[in-house]
């Protein structure tokens, strides 16, 4: 009998005008943690949707063999009945229902007369929560949990279905280091209990830490499967397989040409929007100059995003105090439109919720923040709008058939390029980029870094907020650290270390001044 719990043979999946998968082969051994790597748009998630029945049998060609038998799943329910459960990157939880209700949604525990047995449901949910290491009551609403805990609820939900093969799509993309490590440790425990795991991830350090084998997919084709115990299985080898070329340097070279001070923030204090007595940013002061990339580092909850959003037209917070100067003159940023008029731009960390209109095309998204440049007497020049969008599609290498392609259909890296195009088109002098490479692959990251370099080469000032310390060290000239809403340090990136940044990021509240 084969050691493989899963074999996918010659899988080909076509969408109108696009061949997403072409003759893909995947073999997963029973009891292993198998990673799948590839650039955004390579076909990883599509392959998993074929496996789990999201794309039912008949909509693709090829063969799936699970536990020695051919599988022809017509729906997600059909694959789950066989023990295959997928947890998507976009979590499928209902925020207004409780933890227990989410765990058993569609698979309710029923008692007499077909009514739900809530006592049994909560009791079983409590046992599942204990199994995944989540100390929350089953009656807690999902909306009260952070993303890390919601991931654990999704895994508890999978365990309730007697999972044999657990598929996780970018499980740590939105998690901080502590939550990521907890999740990886849980996967090890589940694996020790006999559950086979497939993990899609762009975080090569996590793959090296946890995976037994790794399959690389590029442009919808299988490139190779690597045994991670092989000394030759380096991150560089994985990157070479993913992008088809060597990335000798993860960050493009840049010779800084730093000019005069562009933006200065003094004594910036922000209170929580509803809990008005709670201070989320306290007495923050920093500067950024022409041609300079300044980083902001901090743990989750340190106040990084709150600082950025409150500066950008007070789109977050209450009772905001402090002063902002641009080229030495004080400016007022009382609204988003006022911030844009003063040459500020903010690319949010949540591009799908706040940064893009996912049901609109590339053209409309790029022009959204700078329509005034295209309008005459209240009418938008459609031909000029198309021309502008096409220029950005070409210059920023946005991979799409045309600028009329719907943004929601693009890969994460290409969506991020659309976000950057939108703000670059406003002719902003100061660009605040909040987690600009979250959830995108190493090849797309390199392109984003190149775009940042082009912006500062043109004399722009760029502020980068990132949870990835190597990214800040590789792209920035100076780095500020935040802890408990207070700036705790300012260090030149040259010569700085992750250990030094972490030391400043973890200062006790009483000393974080």
Order of alpha helices (4+ residues) and beta strands (2+ residues): beta-beta-beta-alpha-beta-beta-alpha-beta-alpha-alpha-alpha-beta-alpha-beta-alpha-beta-beta-alpha-beta-beta-beta-alpha-beta-beta-alpha-beta-alpha-beta-beta-alpha-alpha-beta-alpha-beta-alpha-beta-beta-alpha
